[in-house]
Amino acid sequence: MTDKHHQATQIVSLGRDKKWTKGVINPPVFRASTIVFETMDEMRHAAKNKTNGEMFYGRRGTPTHFSFQAAIAELEGGVGTALYPSGAAAISAALLSFLKAGDHLLMVDSVYEPTRDLCTHILGGFGIETTYYDPLIGAGIRDLIRPNTKVLFLESPGSITMEVQDVPTLCRIAHEHGLITMLDNTWASPINSKPFEMGIDISIQAATKYIVGHSDVMIGTATANEKYWPQLREHSYLMGQTTSPDDVYLAARGLRTLGVRMAQHEKNALQVANWLKTRPEVDHLRHPAFDTCPGHEFFKRDFSASNGLFSFVLKQGDADAVTALVENMSHFKMGFSWGGYESLILGIFGIDKIRSATKWDASKPLIRLHIGLEDPADLIADLSAGFERFN
Ligand SMILES: Cc1ncc(COP(=O)(O)O)c(CNNC(=O)CNC(=O)c2ccccc2[N+](=O)[O-])c1O
């Protein structure tokens, strides 16, 4: 389990090796395509070391990238981190780095919808078959594994319906069959769960969210263990994946306050969630730290803290009532994404239509909240006024 004190110190110091920072606190922004060399020996040396932190060509990275990659890899507990222009790019690149025509992919049914669409509209076209599984399947995953199954993909918790998966059990069974395990670890961020300690081979972050923390950069990361890092790194490079050093600088800047921001998001969210529990309109909370959330027992075992993102289900309400609830808020804004300092609210419909292995009761509306850094009393007052409009 995470040593939170040591981790707080790690977050301040990681990636600030003088070979990259040149002595300044925040690694400078090195913008590059061409890197020039004085001699043929220098070029040969760079080519030989192009994959271990030496400058070779812009797409291989600059000290700005190397610093952030080292920080994320160490925080997640992996060997190497590849960077991508978005979380969705990290997901697609990780899958395409290891899947080929004829392979079979096991994908969690509660996955972020665009990931589901990637499987349907792109991987399917490449002859890669996807089977969706119940996020709470646990050891039952064994029955879905085929001779051509190559990857088991997890997202825990699911970013809308919040089911927490039994990651260690799923990884153990996947490895008995030689599968590669990939986890969309965005909700935990690199600090609130340790995917490689649970048996994950590749951990993916939509760093766009909590790592950046200010809703102003799109960026993704994929971190691999020793066995899969060379292939992830090289296949991502060959697919042309690269990130702007300016975006990497802003992500690295966000990383330094990740711990303190996440703690405040968690504290604020728990206060709002406990108030929602008292509301007669609420059927149940889907917040991993509450026992009404599927997989709550796995949250208690595998996570060191929660954050600001959770959902709740209303006992009833049609689209007009939900619209009245979520519109005209003073502090909650409606927007896709989460993990910034601002509070967001989404009334999400049609979840039953993006499920293949599980059933979703669409008669009860789901509201997803991202609890930001505002005063929780203001957020509760906002929601209270929303319920007045709802009723
Ligand atoms: C768990 C997880 N994993 C990957 C990504 C993609 O990251 P990126 O945005 O940097 O590409 C995300 C992005 N999250 N974005 C959101 O939650 C906003 N919602 C949506 O984009 C969306 C899209 C289609 C349908 C429904 C939703 N929705 O969540 O409401 C994520 O939540």
The ligand as an SDF file (V2000), in Angstrom:
LIG
                    3D

 32 33  0  0  0  0  0  0  0  0999 V2000
  -11.4360    7.0550  -17.5520 C   0  0  0  0  0  0  0  0  0  0  0  0
  -11.0320    7.8280  -18.7660 C   0  0  0  0  0  0  0  0  0  0  0  0
  -10.0780    7.3430  -19.5810 N   0  0  0  0  0  0  0  0  0  0  0  0
   -9.7100    8.0150  -20.6900 C   0  0  0  0  0  0  0  0  0  0  0  0
  -10.2920    9.2130  -21.0270 C   0  0  0  0  0  0  0  0  0  0  0  0
   -9.8580    9.9320  -22.2810 C   0  0  0  0  0  0  0  0  0  0  0  0
   -8.9090   10.8880  -21.9230 O   0  0  0  0  0  0  0  0  0  0  0  0
   -8.7140   12.1580  -22.8660 P   0  0  0  0  0  0  0  0  0  0  0  0
   -9.9340   13.0030  -22.6910 O   0  0  0  0  0  0  0  0  0  0  0  0
   -7.4660   12.8220  -22.3710 O   0  0  0  0  0  0  0  0  0  0  0  0
   -8.5730   11.6330  -24.2590 O   0  0  0  0  0  0  0  0  0  0  0  0
  -11.2620    9.7570  -20.2160 C   0  0  0  0  0  0  0  0  0  0  0  0
  -11.8810   11.0630  -20.5880 C   0  0  0  0  0  0  0  0  0  0  0  0
  -12.9480   11.4200  -19.7660 N   0  0  0  0  0  0  0  0  0  0  0  0
  -13.8350   12.2470  -20.2820 N   0  0  0  0  0  0  0  0  0  0  0  0
  -15.0310   12.2960  -19.6600 C   0  0  0  0  0  0  0  0  0  0  0  0
  -15.3500   11.6440  -18.7120 O   0  0  0  0  0  0  0  0  0  0  0  0
  -16.0230   13.2110  -20.2930 C   0  0  0  0  0  0  0  0  0  0  0  0
  -17.0490   12.3800  -20.8310 N   0  0  0  0  0  0  0  0  0  0  0  0
  -16.9800   12.0180  -22.0810 C   0  0  0  0  0  0  0  0  0  0  0  0
  -16.0730   12.3810  -22.7880 O   0  0  0  0  0  0  0  0  0  0  0  0
  -18.0510   11.1660  -22.6320 C   0  0  0  0  0  0  0  0  0  0  0  0
  -17.9460   10.8610  -23.9610 C   0  0  0  0  0  0  0  0  0  0  0  0
  -18.9300   10.0940  -24.5310 C   0  0  0  0  0  0  0  0  0  0  0  0
  -20.0140    9.6360  -23.7980 C   0  0  0  0  0  0  0  0  0  0  0  0
  -20.1120    9.9110  -22.4740 C   0  0  0  0  0  0  0  0  0  0  0  0
  -19.1430   10.6720  -21.8690 C   0  0  0  0  0  0  0  0  0  0  0  0
  -19.2270   10.9120  -20.4820 N   0  0  0  0  0  0  0  0  0  0  0  0
  -18.3310   10.5070  -19.7100 O   0  0  0  0  0  0  0  0  0  0  0  0
  -20.2060   11.5420  -20.0420 O   0  0  0  0  0  0  0  0  0  0  0  0
  -11.6580    9.0490  -19.0610 C   0  0  0  0  0  0  0  0  0  0  0  0
  -12.6290    9.5200  -18.2410 O   0  0  0  0  0  0  0  0  0  0  0  0
  1  2  1  0
  2  3  1  0
  2 31  2  0
  3  4  2  0
  4  5  1  0
  5  6  1  0
  5 12  2  0
  6  7  1  0
  7  8  1  0
  8  9  2  0
  8 10  1  0
  8 11  1  0
 12 13  1  0
 12 31  1  0
 13 14  1  0
 14 15  1  0
 15 16  1  0
 16 17  2  0
 16 18  1  0
 18 19  1  0
 19 20  1  0
 20 21  2  0
 20 22  1  0
 22 23  1  0
 22 27  2  0
 23 24  2  0
 24 25  1  0
 25 26  2  0
 26 27  1  0
 27 28  1  0
 28 29  2  0
 28 30  1  0
 31 32  1  0
M  CHG  2  28   1  30  -1
M  END
$$$$
